[in-house]
Amino acid sequence: MKRLTEIYKIGQRVEITFDGVDWLTGEVIRLAHPGVWVQTEDGRSWFVTNTRHIRYGPDKAKDETGSD
């Protein structure tokens, strides 16, 4: 299994969750083993260490499908 620091790159759009229901859009701002720092749209920074609490953001999904 890859580490978060191997999956996500600085500047990448992601979504994070704390309850598994509501997702916050943000951007990876720093890699710090064993996790990544994400700044959400409201300006707060969060340290994420669990792959269940982070996923690719909407920009990544659009890039993979090739649609607008």
PDB file of N, H, CA, C and O in Angstrom:
ATOM      1  N   MET A   1       0.840  -1.180   0.000  1.00  0.00           N
ATOM      2  CA  MET A   1       0.000   0.000   0.000  1.00  0.00           C
ATOM      3  C   MET A   1       0.888   1.247   0.000  1.00  0.00           C
ATOM      4  O   MET A   1       1.842   1.346   0.771  1.00  0.00           O
ATOM      5  N   LYS A   2       0.556   2.190  -0.875  1.00  0.00           N
ATOM      6  H   LYS A   2      -0.219   2.109  -1.501  1.00  0.00           H
ATOM      7  CA  LYS A   2       1.321   3.423  -0.956  1.00  0.00           C
ATOM      8  C   LYS A   2       0.986   4.353   0.214  1.00  0.00           C
ATOM      9  O   LYS A   2      -0.124   4.339   0.747  1.00  0.00           O
ATOM     10  N   ARG A   3       1.965   5.146   0.588  1.00  0.00           N
ATOM     11  H   ARG A   3       2.866   5.157   0.156  1.00  0.00           H
ATOM     12  CA  ARG A   3       1.774   6.159   1.634  1.00  0.00           C
ATOM     13  C   ARG A   3       1.121   7.393   1.018  1.00  0.00           C
ATOM     14  O   ARG A   3       1.214   7.627  -0.187  1.00  0.00           O
ATOM     15  N   LEU A   4       0.464   8.170   1.862  1.00  0.00           N
ATOM     16  H   LEU A   4       0.388   7.980   2.841  1.00  0.00           H
ATOM     17  CA  LEU A   4      -0.182   9.392   1.371  1.00  0.00           C
ATOM     18  C   LEU A   4       0.816  10.309   0.676  1.00  0.00           C
ATOM     19  O   LEU A   4       0.481  10.964  -0.311  1.00  0.00           O
ATOM     20  N   THR A   5       2.042  10.353   1.192  1.00  0.00           N
ATOM     21  H   THR A   5       2.313   9.821   1.993  1.00  0.00           H
ATOM     22  CA  THR A   5       3.052  11.219   0.585  1.00  0.00           C
ATOM     23  C   THR A   5       3.481  10.726  -0.790  1.00  0.00           C
ATOM     24  O   THR A   5       4.102  11.476  -1.543  1.00  0.00           O
ATOM     25  N   GLU A   6       3.161   9.483  -1.130  1.00  0.00           N
ATOM     26  H   GLU A   6       2.656   8.874  -0.518  1.00  0.00           H
ATOM     27  CA  GLU A   6       3.453   8.938  -2.446  1.00  0.00           C
ATOM     28  C   GLU A   6       2.261   9.089  -3.397  1.00  0.00           C
ATOM     29  O   GLU A   6       2.429   9.072  -4.617  1.00  0.00           O
ATOM     30  N   ILE A   7       1.074   9.235  -2.840  1.00  0.00           N
ATOM     31  H   ILE A   7       0.938   9.249  -1.849  1.00  0.00           H
ATOM     32  CA  ILE A   7      -0.149   9.320  -3.645  1.00  0.00           C
ATOM     33  C   ILE A   7      -0.463  10.753  -4.044  1.00  0.00           C
ATOM     34  O   ILE A   7      -0.807  11.024  -5.195  1.00  0.00           O
ATOM     35  N   TYR A   8      -0.344  11.670  -3.091  1.00  0.00           N
ATOM     36  H   TYR A   8      -0.064  11.451  -2.156  1.00  0.00           H
ATOM     37  CA  TYR A   8      -0.737  13.063  -3.318  1.00  0.00           C
ATOM     38  C   TYR A   8       0.491  13.954  -3.439  1.00  0.00           C
ATOM     39  O   TYR A   8       1.515  13.716  -2.799  1.00  0.00           O
ATOM     40  N   LYS A   9       0.372  14.979  -4.267  1.00  0.00           N
ATOM     41  H   LYS A   9      -0.460  15.173  -4.787  1.00  0.00           H
ATOM     42  CA  LYS A   9       1.460  15.922  -4.513  1.00  0.00           C
ATOM     43  C   LYS A   9       1.055  17.324  -4.057  1.00  0.00           C
ATOM     44  O   LYS A   9      -0.131  17.644  -3.984  1.00  0.00           O
ATOM     45  N   ILE A  10       2.032  18.137  -3.758  1.00  0.00           N
ATOM     46  H   ILE A  10       2.995  17.877  -3.817  1.00  0.00           H
ATOM     47  CA  ILE A  10       1.768  19.525  -3.366  1.00  0.00           C
ATOM     48  C   ILE A  10       1.035  20.228  -4.503  1.00  0.00           C
ATOM     49  O   ILE A  10       1.408  20.110  -5.670  1.00  0.00           O
ATOM     50  N   GLY A  11      -0.019  20.964  -4.138  1.00  0.00           N
ATOM     51  H   GLY A  11      -0.322  21.060  -3.189  1.00  0.00           H
ATOM     52  CA  GLY A  11      -0.814  21.691  -5.119  1.00  0.00           C
ATOM     53  C   GLY A  11      -1.993  20.896  -5.661  1.00  0.00           C
ATOM     54  O   GLY A  11      -2.833  21.444  -6.376  1.00  0.00           O
ATOM     55  N   GLN A  12      -2.065  19.617  -5.330  1.00  0.00           N
ATOM     56  H   GLN A  12      -1.383  19.172  -4.749  1.00  0.00           H
ATOM     57  CA  GLN A  12      -3.146  18.774  -5.833  1.00  0.00           C
ATOM     58  C   GLN A  12      -4.453  19.050  -5.090  1.00  0.00           C
ATOM     59  O   GLN A  12      -4.468  19.203  -3.868  1.00  0.00           O
ATOM     60  N   ARG A  13      -5.543  19.111  -5.847  1.00  0.00           N
ATOM     61  H   ARG A  13      -5.531  18.988  -6.839  1.00  0.00           H
ATOM     62  CA  ARG A  13      -6.871  19.312  -5.271  1.00  0.00           C
ATOM     63  C   ARG A  13      -7.354  17.991  -4.678  1.00  0.00           C
ATOM     64  O   ARG A  13      -7.262  16.944  -5.319  1.00  0.00           O
ATOM     65  N   VAL A  14      -7.867  18.048  -3.451  1.00  0.00           N
ATOM     66  H   VAL A  14      -7.942  18.899  -2.930  1.00  0.00           H
ATOM     67  CA  VAL A  14      -8.355  16.865  -2.749  1.00  0.00           C
ATOM     68  C   VAL A  14      -9.628  17.211  -1.984  1.00  0.00           C
ATOM     69  O   VAL A  14     -10.034  18.370  -1.899  1.00  0.00           O
ATOM     70  N   GLU A  15     -10.234  16.183  -1.439  1.00  0.00           N
ATOM     71  H   GLU A  15      -9.904  15.241  -1.508  1.00  0.00           H
ATOM     72  CA  GLU A  15     -11.355  16.357  -0.526  1.00  0.00           C
ATOM     73  C   GLU A  15     -11.029  15.559   0.727  1.00  0.00           C
ATOM     74  O   GLU A  15     -10.495  14.453   0.644  1.00  0.00           O
ATOM     75  N   ILE A  16     -11.354  16.129   1.901  1.00  0.00           N
ATOM     76  H   ILE A  16     -11.788  17.028   1.968  1.00  0.00           H
ATOM     77  CA  ILE A  16     -11.115  15.431   3.159  1.00  0.00           C
ATOM     78  C   ILE A  16     -12.409  15.362   3.954  1.00  0.00           C
ATOM     79  O   ILE A  16     -13.310  16.182   3.775  1.00  0.00           O
ATOM     80  N   THR A  17     -12.489  14.362   4.840  1.00  0.00           N
ATOM     81  H   THR A  17     -11.758  13.696   4.985  1.00  0.00           H
ATOM     82  CA  THR A  17     -13.673  14.178   5.664  1.00  0.00           C
ATOM     83  C   THR A  17     -13.264  13.809   7.086  1.00  0.00           C
ATOM     84  O   THR A  17     -12.181  13.273   7.321  1.00  0.00           O
ATOM     85  N   PHE A  18     -14.143  14.104   8.012  1.00  0.00           N
ATOM     86  H   PHE A  18     -15.023  14.539   7.821  1.00  0.00           H
ATOM     87  CA  PHE A  18     -13.929  13.713   9.402  1.00  0.00           C
ATOM     88  C   PHE A  18     -14.997  12.729   9.852  1.00  0.00           C
ATOM     89  O   PHE A  18     -14.823  12.017  10.841  1.00  0.00           O
ATOM     90  N   ASP A  19     -16.104  12.695   9.117  1.00  0.00           N
ATOM     91  H   ASP A  19     -16.246  13.273   8.313  1.00  0.00           H
ATOM     92  CA  ASP A  19     -17.214  11.819   9.507  1.00  0.00           C
ATOM     93  C   ASP A  19     -17.592  10.806   8.427  1.00  0.00           C
ATOM     94  O   ASP A  19     -18.491   9.991   8.637  1.00  0.00           O
ATOM     95  N   GLY A  20     -16.924  10.844   7.285  1.00  0.00           N
ATOM     96  H   GLY A  20     -16.194  11.505   7.115  1.00  0.00           H
ATOM     97  CA  GLY A  20     -17.224   9.921   6.202  1.00  0.00           C
ATOM     98  C   GLY A  20     -18.449  10.296   5.392  1.00  0.00           C
ATOM     99  O   GLY A  20     -18.808   9.594   4.447  1.00  0.00           O
ATOM    100  N   VAL A  21     -19.097  11.401   5.754  1.00  0.00           N
ATOM    101  H   VAL A  21     -18.805  11.971   6.522  1.00  0.00           H
ATOM    102  CA  VAL A  21     -20.309  11.842   5.068  1.00  0.00           C
ATOM    103  C   VAL A  21     -20.069  13.163   4.339  1.00  0.00           C
ATOM    104  O   VAL A  21     -20.275  13.260   3.130  1.00  0.00           O
ATOM    105  N   ASP A  22     -19.637  14.167   5.076  1.00  0.00           N
ATOM    106  H   ASP A  22     -19.469  14.088   6.059  1.00  0.00           H
ATOM    107  CA  ASP A  22     -19.397  15.496   4.514  1.00  0.00           C
ATOM    108  C   ASP A  22     -17.928  15.629   4.115  1.00  0.00           C
ATOM    109  O   ASP A  22     -17.031  15.308   4.894  1.00  0.00           O
ATOM    110  N   TRP A  23     -17.697  16.106   2.893  1.00  0.00           N
ATOM    111  H   TRP A  23     -18.426  16.366   2.260  1.00  0.00           H
ATOM    112  CA  TRP A  23     -16.347  16.254   2.372  1.00  0.00           C
ATOM    113  C   TRP A  23     -16.032  17.723   2.157  1.00  0.00           C
ATOM    114  O   TRP A  23     -16.867  18.469   1.645  1.00  0.00           O
ATOM    115  N   LEU A  24     -14.822  18.148   2.547  1.00  0.00           N
ATOM    116  H   LEU A  24     -14.144  17.541   2.963  1.00  0.00           H
ATOM    117  CA  LEU A  24     -14.346  19.513   2.379  1.00  0.00           C
ATOM    118  C   LEU A  24     -13.321  19.537   1.251  1.00  0.00           C
ATOM    119  O   LEU A  24     -12.416  18.703   1.213  1.00  0.00           O
ATOM    120  N   THR A  25     -13.460  20.481   0.343  1.00  0.00           N
ATOM    121  H   THR A  25     -14.195  21.158   0.374  1.00  0.00           H
ATOM    122  CA  THR A  25     -12.516  20.620  -0.761  1.00  0.00           C
ATOM    123  C   THR A  25     -11.302  21.400  -0.283  1.00  0.00           C
ATOM    124  O   THR A  25     -11.426  22.377   0.456  1.00  0.00           O
ATOM    125  N   GLY A  26     -10.137  20.960  -0.712  1.00  0.00           N
ATOM    126  H   GLY A  26     -10.037  20.167  -1.313  1.00  0.00           H
ATOM    127  CA  GLY A  26      -8.914  21.648  -0.321  1.00  0.00           C
ATOM    128  C   GLY A  26      -7.778  21.351  -1.274  1.00  0.00           C
ATOM    129  O   GLY A  26      -7.968  20.799  -2.358  1.00  0.00           O
ATOM    130  N   GLU A  27      -6.585  21.734  -0.834  1.00  0.00           N
ATOM    131  H   GLU A  27      -6.431  22.182   0.047  1.00  0.00           H
ATOM    132  CA  GLU A  27      -5.383  21.561  -1.640  1.00  0.00           C
ATOM    133  C   GLU A  27      -4.251  21.093  -0.743  1.00  0.00           C
ATOM    134  O   GLU A  27      -4.086  21.588   0.373  1.00  0.00           O
ATOM    135  N   VAL A  28      -3.473  20.141  -1.232  1.00  0.00           N
ATOM    136  H   VAL A  28      -3.607  19.739  -2.138  1.00  0.00           H
ATOM    137  CA  VAL A  28      -2.315  19.669  -0.477  1.00  0.00           C
ATOM    138  C   VAL A  28      -1.282  20.790  -0.460  1.00  0.00           C
ATOM    139  O   VAL A  28      -0.872  21.289  -1.508  1.00  0.00           O
ATOM    140  N   ILE A  29      -0.868  21.180   0.749  1.00  0.00           N
ATOM    141  H   ILE A  29      -1.201  20.775   1.600  1.00  0.00           H
ATOM    142  CA  ILE A  29       0.091  22.278   0.867  1.00  0.00           C
ATOM    143  C   ILE A  29       1.457  21.822   1.364  1.00  0.00           C
ATOM    144  O   ILE A  29       2.442  22.552   1.246  1.00  0.00           O
ATOM    145  N   ARG A  30       1.515  20.596   1.929  1.00  0.00           N
ATOM    146  H   ARG A  30       0.715  20.004   2.025  1.00  0.00           H
ATOM    147  CA  ARG A  30       2.796  20.100   2.431  1.00  0.00           C
ATOM    148  C   ARG A  30       2.750  18.594   2.622  1.00  0.00           C
ATOM    149  O   ARG A  30       1.733  18.044   3.044  1.00  0.00           O
ATOM    150  N   LEU A  31       3.846  17.937   2.313  1.00  0.00           N
ATOM    151  H   LEU A  31       4.672  18.385   1.970  1.00  0.00           H
ATOM    152  CA  LEU A  31       3.986  16.506   2.565  1.00  0.00           C
ATOM    153  C   LEU A  31       4.792  16.351   3.851  1.00  0.00           C
ATOM    154  O   LEU A  31       5.859  16.948   3.993  1.00  0.00           O
ATOM    155  N   ALA A  32       4.290  15.561   4.777  1.00  0.00           N
ATOM    156  H   ALA A  32       3.423  15.077   4.662  1.00  0.00           H
ATOM    157  CA  ALA A  32       4.976  15.363   6.060  1.00  0.00           C
ATOM    158  C   ALA A  32       4.665  13.956   6.555  1.00  0.00           C
ATOM    159  O   ALA A  32       3.628  13.717   7.173  1.00  0.00           O
ATOM    160  N   HIS A  33       5.573  13.036   6.276  1.00  0.00           N
ATOM    161  H   HIS A  33       6.416  13.230   5.774  1.00  0.00           H
ATOM    162  CA  HIS A  33       5.361  11.640   6.669  1.00  0.00           C
ATOM    163  C   HIS A  33       4.890  11.566   8.122  1.00  0.00           C
ATOM    164  O   HIS A  33       5.523  12.159   8.996  1.00  0.00           O
ATOM    165  N   PRO A  34       3.798  10.854   8.403  1.00  0.00           N
ATOM    166  CA  PRO A  34       3.139   9.863   7.576  1.00  0.00           C
ATOM    167  C   PRO A  34       1.917  10.382   6.817  1.00  0.00           C
ATOM    168  O   PRO A  34       1.123   9.582   6.322  1.00  0.00           O
ATOM    169  N   GLY A  35       1.751  11.683   6.717  1.00  0.00           N
ATOM    170  H   GLY A  35       2.396  12.332   7.119  1.00  0.00           H
ATOM    171  CA  GLY A  35       0.546  12.211   6.080  1.00  0.00           C
ATOM    172  C   GLY A  35       0.820  13.426   5.222  1.00  0.00           C
ATOM    173  O   GLY A  35       1.950  13.690   4.809  1.00  0.00           O
ATOM    174  N   VAL A  36      -0.263  14.163   4.965  1.00  0.00           N
ATOM    175  H   VAL A  36      -1.180  13.949   5.300  1.00  0.00           H
ATOM    176  CA  VAL A  36      -0.177  15.385   4.169  1.00  0.00           C
ATOM    177  C   VAL A  36      -0.953  16.492   4.869  1.00  0.00           C
ATOM    178  O   VAL A  36      -1.942  16.233   5.555  1.00  0.00           O
ATOM    179  N   TRP A  37      -0.502  17.711   4.690  1.00  0.00           N
ATOM    180  H   TRP A  37       0.301  17.922   4.132  1.00  0.00           H
ATOM    181  CA  TRP A  37      -1.231  18.882   5.166  1.00  0.00           C
ATOM    182  C   TRP A  37      -2.127  19.379   4.045  1.00  0.00           C
ATOM    183  O   TRP A  37      -1.685  19.555   2.910  1.00  0.00           O
ATOM    184  N   VAL A  38      -3.393  19.603   4.377  1.00  0.00           N
ATOM    185  H   VAL A  38      -3.752  19.459   5.300  1.00  0.00           H
ATOM    186  CA  VAL A  38      -4.377  20.075   3.411  1.00  0.00           C
ATOM    187  C   VAL A  38      -4.955  21.393   3.912  1.00  0.00           C
ATOM    188  O   VAL A  38      -5.352  21.504   5.072  1.00  0.00           O
ATOM    189  N   GLN A  39      -5.000  22.389   3.030  1.00  0.00           N
ATOM    190  H   GLN A  39      -4.677  22.298   2.088  1.00  0.00           H
ATOM    191  CA  GLN A  39      -5.663  23.647   3.355  1.00  0.00           C
ATOM    192  C   GLN A  39      -7.023  23.638   2.678  1.00  0.00           C
ATOM    193  O   GLN A  39      -7.121  23.525   1.456  1.00  0.00           O
ATOM    194  N   THR A  40      -8.085  23.760   3.496  1.00  0.00           N
ATOM    195  H   THR A  40      -8.005  23.852   4.488  1.00  0.00           H
ATOM    196  CA  THR A  40      -9.437  23.761   2.954  1.00  0.00           C
ATOM    197  C   THR A  40      -9.799  25.147   2.447  1.00  0.00           C
ATOM    198  O   THR A  40      -9.094  26.121   2.711  1.00  0.00           O
ATOM    199  N   GLU A  41     -10.901  25.226   1.721  1.00  0.00           N
ATOM    200  H   GLU A  41     -11.474  24.435   1.507  1.00  0.00           H
ATOM    201  CA  GLU A  41     -11.307  26.496   1.113  1.00  0.00           C
ATOM    202  C   GLU A  41     -11.556  27.601   2.128  1.00  0.00           C
ATOM    203  O   GLU A  41     -11.495  28.781   1.784  1.00  0.00           O
ATOM    204  N   ASP A  42     -11.837  27.234   3.378  1.00  0.00           N
ATOM    205  H   ASP A  42     -11.887  26.275   3.658  1.00  0.00           H
ATOM    206  CA  ASP A  42     -12.066  28.249   4.408  1.00  0.00           C
ATOM    207  C   ASP A  42     -10.764  28.739   5.045  1.00  0.00           C
ATOM    208  O   ASP A  42     -10.790  29.543   5.976  1.00  0.00           O
ATOM    209  N   GLY A  43      -9.617  28.249   4.537  1.00  0.00           N
ATOM    210  H   GLY A  43      -9.596  27.595   3.780  1.00  0.00           H
ATOM    211  CA  GLY A  43      -8.317  28.723   4.996  1.00  0.00           C
ATOM    212  C   GLY A  43      -7.698  27.912   6.128  1.00  0.00           C
ATOM    213  O   GLY A  43      -6.557  28.165   6.514  1.00  0.00           O
ATOM    214  N   ARG A  44      -8.432  26.945   6.662  1.00  0.00           N
ATOM    215  H   ARG A  44      -9.359  26.740   6.348  1.00  0.00           H
ATOM    216  CA  ARG A  44      -7.885  26.126   7.750  1.00  0.00           C
ATOM    217  C   ARG A  44      -6.999  25.029   7.190  1.00  0.00           C
ATOM    218  O   ARG A  44      -7.215  24.543   6.079  1.00  0.00           O
ATOM    219  N   SER A  45      -5.993  24.643   7.978  1.00  0.00           N
ATOM    220  H   SER A  45      -5.818  25.038   8.880  1.00  0.00           H
ATOM    221  CA  SER A  45      -5.089  23.565   7.585  1.00  0.00           C
ATOM    222  C   SER A  45      -5.333  22.345   8.451  1.00  0.00           C
ATOM    223  O   SER A  45      -5.561  22.457   9.655  1.00  0.00           O
ATOM    224  N   TRP A  46      -5.282  21.165   7.818  1.00  0.00           N
ATOM    225  H   TRP A  46      -5.097  21.073   6.840  1.00  0.00           H
ATOM    226  CA  TRP A  46      -5.549  19.898   8.496  1.00  0.00           C
ATOM    227  C   TRP A  46      -4.466  18.900   8.125  1.00  0.00           C
ATOM    228  O   TRP A  46      -4.039  18.823   6.973  1.00  0.00           O
ATOM    229  N   PHE A  47      -4.023  18.127   9.130  1.00  0.00           N
ATOM    230  H   PHE A  47      -4.370  18.189  10.066  1.00  0.00           H
ATOM    231  CA  PHE A  47      -3.046  17.067   8.887  1.00  0.00           C
ATOM    232  C   PHE A  47      -3.812  15.759   8.736  1.00  0.00           C
ATOM    233  O   PHE A  47      -4.497  15.322   9.660  1.00  0.00           O
ATOM    234  N   VAL A  48      -3.692  15.140   7.572  1.00  0.00           N
ATOM    235  H   VAL A  48      -3.136  15.495   6.821  1.00  0.00           H
ATOM    236  CA  VAL A  48      -4.439  13.924   7.260  1.00  0.00           C
ATOM    237  C   VAL A  48      -3.458  12.755   7.180  1.00  0.00           C
ATOM    238  O   VAL A  48      -2.458  12.818   6.465  1.00  0.00           O
ATOM    239  N   THR A  49      -3.757  11.683   7.927  1.00  0.00           N
ATOM    240  H   THR A  49      -4.570  11.632   8.508  1.00  0.00           H
ATOM    241  CA  THR A  49      -2.867  10.523   7.955  1.00  0.00           C
ATOM    242  C   THR A  49      -3.554   9.231   7.540  1.00  0.00           C
ATOM    243  O   THR A  49      -2.905   8.187   7.470  1.00  0.00           O
ATOM    244  N   ASN A  50      -4.845   9.279   7.265  1.00  0.00           N
ATOM    245  H   ASN A  50      -5.372  10.127   7.322  1.00  0.00           H
ATOM    246  CA  ASN A  50      -5.601   8.068   6.987  1.00  0.00           C
ATOM    247  C   ASN A  50      -6.190   8.131   5.581  1.00  0.00           C
ATOM    248  O   ASN A  50      -6.858   9.105   5.235  1.00  0.00           O
ATOM    249  N   THR A  51      -5.950   7.105   4.768  1.00  0.00           N
ATOM    250  H   THR A  51      -5.408   6.313   5.049  1.00  0.00           H
ATOM    251  CA  THR A  51      -6.434   7.107   3.384  1.00  0.00           C
ATOM    252  C   THR A  51      -7.957   7.104   3.298  1.00  0.00           C
ATOM    253  O   THR A  51      -8.505   7.455   2.253  1.00  0.00           O
ATOM    254  N   ARG A  52      -8.645   6.724   4.349  1.00  0.00           N
ATOM    255  H   ARG A  52      -8.200   6.439   5.198  1.00  0.00           H
ATOM    256  CA  ARG A  52     -10.115   6.745   4.328  1.00  0.00           C
ATOM    257  C   ARG A  52     -10.663   8.160   4.488  1.00  0.00           C
ATOM    258  O   ARG A  52     -11.855   8.386   4.277  1.00  0.00           O
ATOM    259  N   HIS A  53      -9.804   9.122   4.860  1.00  0.00           N
ATOM    260  H   HIS A  53      -8.836   8.938   5.032  1.00  0.00           H
ATOM    261  CA  HIS A  53     -10.257  10.486   5.112  1.00  0.00           C
ATOM    262  C   HIS A  53      -9.864  11.470   4.022  1.00  0.00           C
ATOM    263  O   HIS A  53     -10.059  12.676   4.174  1.00  0.00           O
ATOM    264  N   ILE A  54      -9.313  10.966   2.929  1.00  0.00           N
ATOM    265  H   ILE A  54      -9.154   9.986   2.806  1.00  0.00           H
ATOM    266  CA  ILE A  54      -8.883  11.839   1.836  1.00  0.00           C
ATOM    267  C   ILE A  54      -9.137  11.138   0.507  1.00  0.00           C
ATOM    268  O   ILE A  54      -9.021   9.918   0.397  1.00  0.00           O
ATOM    269  N   ARG A  55      -9.485  11.932  -0.492  1.00  0.00           N
ATOM    270  H   ARG A  55      -9.580  12.923  -0.403  1.00  0.00           H
ATOM    271  CA  ARG A  55      -9.667  11.394  -1.838  1.00  0.00           C
ATOM    272  C   ARG A  55      -9.327  12.506  -2.830  1.00  0.00           C
ATOM    273  O   ARG A  55      -9.242  13.681  -2.470  1.00  0.00           O
ATOM    274  N   TYR A  56      -9.134  12.099  -4.101  1.00  0.00           N
ATOM    275  H   TYR A  56      -9.204  11.145  -4.394  1.00  0.00           H
ATOM    276  CA  TYR A  56      -8.857  13.082  -5.134  1.00  0.00           C
ATOM    277  C   TYR A  56     -10.007  14.072  -5.222  1.00  0.00           C
ATOM    278  O   TYR A  56     -11.170  13.707  -5.049  1.00  0.00           O
ATOM    279  N   GLY A  57      -9.673  15.327  -5.493  1.00  0.00           N
ATOM    280  H   GLY A  57      -8.729  15.624  -5.634  1.00  0.00           H
ATOM    281  CA  GLY A  57     -10.693  16.361  -5.638  1.00  0.00           C
ATOM    282  C   GLY A  57     -11.378  16.283  -6.982  1.00  0.00           C
ATOM    283  O   GLY A  57     -11.003  15.471  -7.828  1.00  0.00           O
ATOM    284  N   PRO A  58     -12.385  17.127  -7.187  1.00  0.00           N
ATOM    285  CA  PRO A  58     -13.159  17.102  -8.427  1.00  0.00           C
ATOM    286  C   PRO A  58     -12.319  17.355  -9.675  1.00  0.00           C
ATOM    287  O   PRO A  58     -12.644  16.829 -10.739  1.00  0.00           O
ATOM    288  N   ASP A  59     -11.260  18.137  -9.579  1.00  0.00           N
ATOM    289  H   ASP A  59     -10.996  18.564  -8.715  1.00  0.00           H
ATOM    290  CA  ASP A  59     -10.397  18.405 -10.742  1.00  0.00           C
ATOM    291  C   ASP A  59      -9.752  17.125 -11.235  1.00  0.00           C
ATOM    292  O   ASP A  59      -9.634  16.923 -12.444  1.00  0.00           O
ATOM    293  N   LYS A  60      -9.327  16.247 -10.318  1.00  0.00           N
ATOM    294  H   LYS A  60      -9.423  16.411  -9.336  1.00  0.00           H
ATOM    295  CA  LYS A  60      -8.675  15.000 -10.691  1.00  0.00           C
ATOM    296  C   LYS A  60      -9.662  14.085 -11.409  1.00  0.00           C
ATOM    297  O   LYS A  60      -9.319  13.480 -12.425  1.00  0.00           O
ATOM    298  N   ALA A  61     -10.874  13.979 -10.893  1.00  0.00           N
ATOM    299  H   ALA A  61     -11.152  14.470 -10.067  1.00  0.00           H
ATOM    300  CA  ALA A  61     -11.891  13.120 -11.525  1.00  0.00           C
ATOM    301  C   ALA A  61     -12.181  13.599 -12.941  1.00  0.00           C
ATOM    302  O   ALA A  61     -12.340  12.782 -13.848  1.00  0.00           O
ATOM    303  N   LYS A  62     -12.253  14.909 -13.141  1.00  0.00           N
ATOM    304  H   LYS A  62     -12.124  15.573 -12.405  1.00  0.00           H
ATOM    305  CA  LYS A  62     -12.490  15.472 -14.461  1.00  0.00           C
ATOM    306  C   LYS A  62     -11.334  15.152 -15.405  1.00  0.00           C
ATOM    307  O   LYS A  62     -11.552  14.799 -16.564  1.00  0.00           O
ATOM    308  N   ASP A  63     -10.104  15.276 -14.905  1.00  0.00           N
ATOM    309  H   ASP A  63      -9.927  15.562 -13.963  1.00  0.00           H
ATOM    310  CA  ASP A  63      -8.940  14.988 -15.726  1.00  0.00           C
ATOM    311  C   ASP A  63      -8.926  13.535 -16.195  1.00  0.00           C
ATOM    312  O   ASP A  63      -8.567  13.256 -17.339  1.00  0.00           O
ATOM    313  N   GLU A  64      -9.313  12.613 -15.319  1.00  0.00           N
ATOM    314  H   GLU A  64      -9.605  12.839 -14.390  1.00  0.00           H
ATOM    315  CA  GLU A  64      -9.277  11.190 -15.649  1.00  0.00           C
ATOM    316  C   GLU A  64     -10.320  10.807 -16.683  1.00  0.00           C
ATOM    317  O   GLU A  64     -10.074   9.925 -17.505  1.00  0.00           O
ATOM    318  N   THR A  65     -11.481  11.450 -16.659  1.00  0.00           N
ATOM    319  H   THR A  65     -11.681  12.167 -15.991  1.00  0.00           H
ATOM    320  CA  THR A  65     -12.545  11.110 -17.591  1.00  0.00           C
ATOM    321  C   THR A  65     -12.387  11.824 -18.921  1.00  0.00           C
ATOM    322  O   THR A  65     -12.892  11.369 -19.947  1.00  0.00           O
ATOM    323  N   GLY A  66     -11.674  12.957 -18.895  1.00  0.00           N
ATOM    324  H   GLY A  66     -11.264  13.327 -18.061  1.00  0.00           H
ATOM    325  CA  GLY A  66     -11.483  13.725 -20.109  1.00  0.00           C
ATOM    326  C   GLY A  66     -12.681  14.567 -20.492  1.00  0.00           C
ATOM    327  O   GLY A  66     -12.722  15.134 -21.584  1.00  0.00           O
ATOM    328  N   SER A  67     -13.673  14.653 -19.584  1.00  0.00           N
ATOM    329  H   SER A  67     -13.639  14.193 -18.697  1.00  0.00           H
ATOM    330  CA  SER A  67     -14.855  15.452 -19.881  1.00  0.00           C
ATOM    331  C   SER A  67     -14.772  16.803 -19.213  1.00  0.00           C
ATOM    332  O   SER A  67     -13.926  17.025 -18.346  1.00  0.00           O
ATOM    333  N   ASP A  68     -15.643  17.705 -19.612  1.00  0.00           N
ATOM    334  H   ASP A  68     -16.330  17.525 -20.316  1.00  0.00           H
ATOM    335  CA  ASP A  68     -15.672  19.048 -19.029  1.00  0.00           C
ATOM    336  C   ASP A  68     -16.576  19.143 -17.850  1.00  0.00           C
ATOM    337  O   ASP A  68     -16.703  20.213 -17.254  1.00  0.00           O
TER     338      ASP A  68
END
